[in-house]
Amino acid sequence: MKEDLIHLCEDLENNFDQKLVNYDERLERLEKEISDRIENLSGKYPNDDDVVELSQLTIGLRRTRRLLRGKLEAIRHDSDDLVNELNSELKERMPGIRKSIEDSDTYEQAVLEIQRESHTGSKKLGDFFRGLLMWRETPEEHLAKKSSDRL
């Protein structure tokens, strides 16, 4: 899980300032790749319940992506200033935060480092980090994690 936090830091450093359309295109590519792989699995294992369940989850993923796109479009115009403000602070502070997480021995310690950092930056940055820490694993992430644990 600590690796997930490190990847999150890297994504924030490198991709936070991308336009909404870039994120949407990235989600579309991932959705297409997942759908293609599930279609392959369906062909190989047409009666497998797990493959059928994965197929249903992709439908949920597609719907969630559409809802997310709609919500983001609705708030985008009001939030450009916030994104620009957060972007400069993230670019400045994220390498140090990532280093703190890398140096942490446990996931819990890494989360504490993020919480500490969220109190030393601007209120908006603190709110942003609190929102990230409240983020829960999606069903897709849970399934991916379960399948990687089996290997």
C-alpha positions, -999 to 999 in steps of 0.1 A, spaced: 0 0 0 29 23 6 38 18 -30 4 31 -40 11 63 -21 45 67 -38 28 62 -72 1 87 -62 29 113 -54 46 106 -88 13 111 -106 6 143 -88 41 156 -96 39 147 -132 3 148 -142 -18 171 -119 -17 200 -143 -30 180 -173 -63 191 -188 -95 172 -181 -96 158 -216 -62 142 -211 -75 124 -180 -106 113 -199 -86 100 -227 -64 80 -203 -95 65 -186 -109 57 -221 -77 38 -230 -77 19 -197 -114 11 -202 -107 -2 -237 -78 -23 -226 -98 -38 -198 -127 -45 -221 -105 -62 -247 -88 -84 -221 -122 -94 -206 -135 -102 -241 -105 -124 -246 -112 -141 -213 -148 -145 -222 -138 -163 -254 -115 -187 -235 -137 -192 -205 -173 -185 -215 -189 -201 -184 -165 -187 -158 -184 -167 -132 -154 -145 -124 -152 -134 -161 -189 -126 -161 -184 -106 -129 -155 -87 -145 -176 -79 -175 -203 -64 -152 -177 -44 -133 -165 -28 -166 -201 -16 -172 -200 0 -137 -166 15 -146 -179 30 -178 -209 45 -160 -187 59 -132 -164 74 -158 -193 92 -175 -206 105 -141 -171 116 -131 -167 134 -165 -200 152 -160 -192 163 -125 -157 175 -134 -170 194 -164 -196 211 -141 -170 223 -116 -141 228 -140 -148 264 -148 -151 274 -112 -120 256 -102 -93 266 -127 -78 290 -101 -78 263 -74 -61 238 -98 -34 264 -107 -28 273 -71 -26 236 -60 -4 227 -90 24 252 -80 23 241 -44 22 204 -54 52 208 -78 71 225 -50 63 202 -21 56 168 -37 92 156 -41 98 161 -3 65 144 5 73 114 -18 107 111 -1 91 111 33 68 83 22 97 63 7 116 66 39 86 54 60 87 18 73 50 12 71 19 23 53 5 38 85 37 58 90 35 70 54 -1 82 59 11 101 91 37 118 70 11 129 45 -11 142 73 18 161 88 26 176 54 -11 185 49 -10 207 80 22 226 70 9 237 35 -20 259 25 -55 251 37 -64 241 2 -35 217 0 -46 202 34 -81 198 21 -68 182 -10 -47 156 9 -75 149 34 -97 141 4 -71 118 -11 -67 100 22 -104 94 25 -105 79 -10 -114 42 -8 -104 13 -30 -128 8 -59 -142 -26 -67 -119 -28 -97 -88 -20 -75 -100 -46 -50 -103 -73 -77 -69 -64 -92 -53 -66 -58 -70 -100 -50 -59 -114 -84 -23 -102 -78 -23 -117 -43 -32 -151 -59 -1 -151 -81 
